[in-house]
Amino acid sequence: MSIGTGFLGSQLGLTGGLAASPLSSILSVASWRGVNFYMPNSREAAGRRVMQMYFPGRDDFSMQDFGQFDGPIQVRGILVGDDYVLRADRMRRALLAKGPATLVHPWWGALRCYLLQAGQIEFSDNEIRLARFEATFVRKPPASVSSGLFSNITDTLTNVLECGDALVDQGVLAMRGLLSPAVIPLALASAVSSTVTVAGNVWSAATASAPEPVQSATQASLAALQTGIVAPASNTDTTYADGVTDLLVNVPAAIAGAVSTGTTSAIAPATQVADGSQTTVDPAQATTLLLDGATQIGAQAQALSVKSLAPADVLVIGLVARAGTVAQAMAAQSAITYVSQSDAIASRDTMTAALDALARDLTNVILAGAEVPTAAMSGAIRDARAAVVADISSRLGRLPRVVAVPVPRQMSAWLIAYAVAGDTPANVAAVWDDLVSRNGLTHPALAGPGSVDVLETSS
């Protein structure tokens, strides 16, 4: 499970700029879920939701105003280039993805929208190297401020994923703002190359000892990251910026994509194949790997900025890489099944600490004087933190507590398990398993003396 590859967010790995062509000078570049296209024209309806009512025997009528009508946005786009079929397939996958995402509109700017109607992609043998598509979007309505009974009943998991997606979107826009000059200065190109190299080294070291599913999933994206990217002679669109973003976020997206969703086969564990090899990774393990990588990227970018000729640019690139990594960690964390309240709280605190560190990186970017928009990124970090806290808090009431049981002398863990869960024999084995693993017992018969943590069973 990863952001932008199935359930929400910018389509990480699917961002692809338009090839340089004469059209680039006369058409406006737009994007949906990070997939770029040219938007020759767009049409939007706006007005009031008014109902006209007639009554028997009267020629006049009454009007009932139900409020604003933020109507659909009808978009016509074209995909141009030698790889137009590949880009059309990327757009198709972006249109299939669930939930709201960012529509970068040439005239309205960045909008959070839903796809209202199925998009239509058109090919023609009279138009080679060009694909057309039409889609209808609707703006995501603002959050309700109602304090009624149902206002607090929300899908907290979906909110986490949407906030993670918004965080990635802001990273994409920040990179586009940084790499917007028509001619990339040498210092900026060097900052990009150095930061990409640092990220490649971090993920190469992190995945070297990772489980086999992670190594397999990240092989292609890690190779691309280590190869790097060359700045174009003429930077006429967002191809270069999106290419850099892809390199920085595709490895974390691949790690999150290797996470097991918890679905098991009726015959054998879903994480194993016939030869016994593992095909997915535990979400808690993936979350830890991603957060460790995010921490290292932040530290390495900070150190690199001290030696760089463009320190602010290095900090921005490092911020985008770290934001994409933390967003994927949020996606991986959402798949964790917690055993106890203390486990959930510890996971929550770890993620909020990572988001706080990301906010500090953003502060460093601002203090360095980077000329990129930061207000929306700050809001996205704040919303992501609130979403993580709300999601895990909503689970706490359904989880058992961990209690400290005094053990006067050394004894078998089985005796403790029976003392705690003996009234319900079916729970004894589960309590014993948790007791041994939670307390790190070298041998199940050697528990105590002292205090041991035990999962409290329901009465």
Sequence and secondary structure as in RCSB ss.txt:
>XXXX:A:sequence
MSIGTGFLGSQLGLTGGLAASPLSSILSVASWRGVNFYMPNSREAAGRRVMQMYFPGRDDFSMQDFGQFDGPIQV
RGILVGDDYVLRADRMRRALLAKGPATLVHPWWGALRCYLLQAGQIEFSDNEIRLARFEATFVRKPPASVSSGLF
SNITDTLTNVLECGDALVDQGVLAMRGLLSPAVIPLALASAVSSTVTVAGNVWSAATASAPEPVQSATQASLAAL
QTGIVAPASNTDTTYADGVTDLLVNVPAAIAGAVSTGTTSAIAPATQVADGSQTTVDPAQATTLLLDGATQIGAQ
AQALSVKSLAPADVLVIGLVARAGTVAQAMAAQSAITYVSQSDAIASRDTMTAALDALARDLTNVILAGAEVPTA
AMSGAIRDARAAVVADISSRLGRLPRVVAVPVPRQMSAWLIAYAVAGDTPANVAAVWDDLVSRNGLTHPALAGPG
SVDVLETSS
>XXXX:A:secstr
  TTTTSSSS TTT       GGGGTS EEEETTEEEEEEEEEEEEEEEEEEEE TT SSEEEEEEEEEEEEEEE
EEEEESTTHHHHHHHHHHHHHS S EEEEETTTEEEEEEEEEEEEEE  TTSTTEEEEEEEEEE        SGG
GG   HHHHHHHHHHHHHHHHHHHHHHHT  SS  HHHHHHHHHHHHHHHHHHHHHHHTS HHHHHHHHHHHHHH
HH     SS  SSHHHHHHHHHHHHHHHHHHHTB  S   SSS TTB TT  B SB HHHHHHHHHHHHHHHHHH
HHHHHHH SSHHHHHHHHHHHHHHHHHHHHHHHTT   SSHHHHHHHHHHHHHHHHHHHHHHHHHHHTT  S  H
HHHHHHHHHHHHHHHHHHHHHTTS  EEEEEESS B HHHHHHHHHTTSGGGHHHHHHHHHHHHT SSTT B SE
EEEEE    
